[in-house]
Amino acid sequence: MKTAHSRRATARQAAVLLAAALAAGSARQVLLPGRIPWRQDWADYIPSQARAAGLRVVDGAAAAAAVRARSALVLDARPLRAYDRGRVPGALPLPADDRDRHLRALLPALEPGHPLLVYCSGRTCDDGLQVGRVLAKNGFTDVALYIGGYDDWRRRGGAVEGGRARP
């Protein structure tokens, strides 16, 4: 059983740790370039980051048209469990949490100039952004991020494939 003295000591340690974290965060804001915004409109964060990385940002209508026309290779950046439960038809898995291994497996099937359509779970998910950035850094020049992702696809009534269908 903890004594009153040990509880006070633990509370003091927590307060010191919190104060140190606040001081370090404040110092980072003041001293280093590339400040972290205290407030930001998160509604446009992922699309703005995607554009800054050289990715095209597409909405549900453009994504549906690409899937229908089979004009882009569709890549699902969600975890494999989510991919197995349901995905955009024809999508291949390229989960952000294990992207290097999956990318090595997919590279033989990918052509640098071929259109790629990457999506994740929804508008605030950054897994698709991470995968898109890696693709762009690896020389893929036509990478689009479906900003609404799987959530938007389902809301629009898009067809869904399910089950384990990995290459």
C-alpha positions in Angstrom: 0.0 0.0 0.0 1.4 3.4 -1.0 1.9 5.9 1.7 0.9 9.5 1.5 4.6 10.4 1.2 5.1 8.1 -1.9 1.9 9.5 -3.5 3.2 13.0 -3.1 6.5 12.1 -4.5 4.9 10.4 -7.5 2.7 13.5 -8.1 5.8 15.8 -7.9 7.6 13.6 -10.5 4.6 13.7 -12.8 4.5 17.5 -12.5 8.2 17.9 -13.2 7.9 15.6 -16.2 4.9 17.6 -17.5 6.8 20.9 -17.0 9.8 19.5 -18.8 7.7 18.3 -21.8 6.0 21.7 -22.0 9.3 23.5 -21.9 10.9 21.3 -24.5 7.9 21.7 -26.8 7.8 25.5 -26.4 11.6 25.7 -27.0 11.2 23.6 -30.2 8.5 26.0 -31.5 10.7 29.0 -30.8 14.1 27.8 -31.9 13.6 25.5 -34.8 12.3 26.2 -38.4 9.2 24.4 -39.5 7.0 25.3 -36.6 4.3 22.9 -35.5 1.0 24.8 -35.8 -0.9 25.2 -32.5 -4.1 25.3 -34.5 -4.8 24.1 -38.0 -7.8 23.4 -40.2 -7.5 19.6 -40.3 -10.2 19.3 -43.0 -7.7 20.1 -45.7 -4.5 18.8 -44.0 -4.2 15.5 -45.9 -5.1 17.0 -49.3 -2.7 19.9 -48.8 0.1 17.5 -47.8 -0.6 15.3 -50.8 -0.5 18.2 -53.2 2.8 19.4 -51.6 4.2 15.9 -52.2 3.3 16.1 -55.9 0.3 13.7 -55.6 -3.0 14.4 -57.4 -6.0 14.5 -55.1 -9.2 12.9 -56.4 -12.7 12.7 -55.1 -15.2 9.8 -55.2 -16.5 10.5 -58.6 -13.0 10.5 -60.2 -12.0 7.4 -58.2 -15.2 5.6 -59.4 -14.5 6.6 -63.0 -10.9 5.2 -62.8 -12.1 2.0 -61.2 -14.9 1.5 -63.8 -12.5 2.3 -66.7 -9.7 0.3 -65.1 -7.5 3.2 -66.0 -5.4 3.1 -62.8 -3.9 0.4 -60.6 -5.8 0.7 -57.3 -3.7 0.3 -54.1 -5.3 -0.1 -50.6 -3.1 1.5 -47.9 -5.2 0.2 -45.0 -4.0 -2.7 -42.7 -4.4 -6.2 -44.2 -7.3 -7.0 -41.8 -9.3 -4.1 -43.2 -8.3 -5.1 -46.8 -9.5 -8.6 -46.2 -12.9 -7.5 -44.8 -13.7 -5.4 -47.9 -12.0 -3.3 -50.5 -12.5 -1.4 -53.7 -12.8 -3.9 -56.6 -9.5 -4.8 -58.1 -7.5 -3.1 -55.3 -4.1 -4.6 -54.3 -2.8 -4.4 -50.8 0.0 -2.0 -50.0 -0.6 -1.4 -46.3 1.2 1.6 -44.8 2.2 -0.4 -41.7 4.2 -3.0 -43.8 4.6 -1.0 -47.0 8.3 -1.9 -47.8 7.7 -5.6 -47.9 4.5 -5.3 -50.0 6.1 -2.7 -52.3 9.0 -5.1 -53.1 6.4 -7.7 -54.0 4.4 -5.3 -56.2 7.3 -3.5 -57.9 7.5 -6.1 -60.8 3.8 -5.4 -61.6 4.2 -1.6 -61.4 5.2 0.7 -64.3 6.6 4.1 -63.3 4.3 6.0 -65.7 1.1 4.0 -65.1 -1.6 5.7 -63.2 -1.9 4.6 -59.5 -4.8 5.3 -57.3 -4.1 5.0 -53.6 -6.7 5.1 -50.8 -7.0 4.4 -47.1 -10.0 4.4 -44.7 -11.2 8.0 -45.0 -10.6 11.7 -45.3 -8.5 12.0 -42.1 -6.5 8.8 -42.6 -2.9 9.5 -43.6 -1.9 5.9 -44.6 -2.7 6.6 -48.3 -0.6 9.8 -48.1 2.4 7.9 -46.7 2.1 5.3 -49.4 1.7 7.9 -52.1 4.8 9.7 -50.9 6.9 6.5 -51.0 5.6 5.7 -54.5 6.5 9.2 -55.7 10.0 8.9 -54.1 10.4 5.6 -56.0 9.9 7.3 -59.4 6.1 6.8 -59.9 5.0 10.0 -61.6 1.2 9.5 -61.8 0.0 8.9 -58.3 -3.4 10.0 -57.2 -4.8 10.0 -53.6 -8.5 9.2 -53.3 -9.1 11.5 -50.4 -12.4 10.1 -49.3 -11.1 6.5 -49.2 -13.0 3.4 -48.4 -15.5 5.2 -46.1 -16.5 7.5 -49.0 -16.6 4.5 -51.4 -19.1 2.7 -49.2 -21.2 5.9 -48.6 -21.5 6.3 -52.4 -22.7 2.7 -52.8 -19.6 1.5 -54.6 -19.2 -2.2 -55.2 -17.0 -4.0 -52.6 -14.9 -7.1 -52.8 -14.3 -9.1 -49.7 -12.3 -12.0 -48.5 -8.6 -12.7 -48.6 -7.4 -12.1 -52.2 -3.8 -11.1 -51.9 -1.2 -11.6 -54.6 
